[in-house]
Amino acid sequence: MKRFAYGHATHPQWGMAAALVLAQLRGQMALPDYVKNPTLALLYITDHYAGAAQDILAHLRTELPEVTDWAGTVGVGVAANNAEYFDEPALVLMLCELPTDQYRVFSGIAPLGIGFEAHTALVHADSDTPELTELITEMAERTDSGYLFGGLAASRSQTVQFAVGGDGFMRGQGLSSGVFHGGLSGVAFGRDIQLVSRVTQGCLPISPARTVTKADRNVALELDSQPALDVLLRDLNVSLDQPEPAMQALRATLVGLMRPEPTSGARTDATAISRTGNFGNDVIVRHLIGLDPMRSGVAVADMVEEGMQLAFCQRNVQAARADLMRICAEIREELEPEEASLETATAMGLGLAGEQAQSAPHPARHIAGAVYVSCSGRGGPHFGGPSAELQIVRRALGDVPLVGFFAGGEIARHHIYGYTGVLTVFTGE
C-alpha cells in the first residue's frame, strides 16, 4: 500500500488554506512512493471554518474530482504530522487509495447497509445526539471486530460532519450537500484494510479502584460498602470543615469508571489500574460534578451502576506523555519485523543520529497513513508546548502521513472516552 498524501495549513481565508493544502497534496502525489489514484479523503477543519464548511467541501471536490468519497468533521483544533492548530483557522486533508469494495462512507441519510460486511469503522459523531452511547454501541455491534475509532465533533459555533459516498444515496433518501449536523457519520472498513489502533489515557489514578456497592443514577453512594463521600475526602486528604483547600482539590479531581464484563461480574483492581499504576484501556474518565452531603454521595457526569469499578484521578502531564509513548512503541513493535536487515535498519534511521533518526520515514513499519483523535483538553500546553503531543508521535513513528482533530470525546471500541488519545495507523506491504 502506497503512502497516503496529506496536507495542512492555516490562513484567515479558507480559500488560501485550501490552496496551500492542495499544493502539498499534488507535490506528494508526484513522488513515486505516494498514492496516484486516491479514492477516499479525510477532511478535518477547525471551528473557525465551520460556517464555510459547505463551500470548503464543494471547492475541494471540484479540485479533486478523482476522489469519490469524503469523510470528516470539525474540531477546536486539528492535527497533522508534527503540527497542531489550536484556536486558529486551519484545515488538514489526507487522500487514501483504498479498494472501493473494502470501505463504505455512511451517514444519517446513507446508513451502513447490509450489503457491506464491516470489520471496523472510523466514526464521527455529534455530542448532542440523543442516546449517543447506545448508537455507538449499536454501530460497534455491526462490525465484525466490534472496534470503532474516532471522536465527537467539537466546535464553539456550528458542529458539522462531512460524508460523501461515491455510490450515491439510496432512492427516497433525497440529495445531500455532504455536510451534516447531528447523528453519526464516518467510514466503515472491510477485513482487508489492515489497521492497528491504540488508546492512550491522560489521567493518573490517585486512589485504588473500588467497587460501587450502592448508586442512584449518576450518584455513587457507597464504595466498597463505605460512604462514597467519606472515601473521596479521605483519598484527597481534605475536610469539608476547611472548604477552600477542599474545593481546590475537588476541582482538580476526576473519576475513572469501568463497567463490569456482562459474563464475569466486577473486575479486580489490577484490571482497572495497570501494574504501572496507570489506567487500563477500559477505564472511562468523567468529571466529578458535585457532592451529596445528605446521602454522603459523589455525583459523576455519567451513569453509575452497582458493580462498576471506580477510582479517583487527576490529569497528569508526565503520565500522559509516558502513556502516549507507550502506545506508539506498541504500534511500532507490532509492525516492525523481529530482526531488521542492514538495509532496512538504515532506512529506519538506526544508522542516523539525533533528530534525523527520529524523523526517518521507517519504511519497514509499512504505515500508509494514520489518524489521531485527541481530547481538546490534552493538546498544546498540556504536553509542555505547542505541537508537543504530535511531536511525540512523530519521534516514535517517523514522518508518516497523519491527520486528525481535537475532539469533545474520543471513540474507541464501543466507548466514548475523555482526556484520551486514539491513534490508528493504516498498514500494508
Beta strands, then each sheet from edge to edge (+ up, - down):
strand 1: 5-10
strand 2: 40-46
strand 3: 69-75
strand 4: 77-80
strand 5: 83-86
strand 6: 90-96
strand 7: 103-106
strand 8: 120-125
strand 9: 147-152
strand 10: 161-164
strand 11: 179-180
strand 12: 184-189
strand 13: 195-201
strand 14: 203-205
strand 15: 210-216
strand 16: 219-223
strand 17: 226-227
strand 18: 254-258
strand 19: 284-292
strand 20: 297-300
strand 21: 309-315
strand 22: 367-375
strand 23: 402-407
strand 24: 410-412
strand 25: 415-417
strand 26: 420-427
sheet 1: 1+ 6- 2+ 3+ 10- 11+
sheet 2: 5+ 4- 23+ 22+ 26- 13+
sheet 3: 7+ 12- 8+ 9+ 24- 25+
sheet 4: 14+ 21- 15+ 16- 17+
sheet 5: 14+ 21- 18+ 19- 20+
end
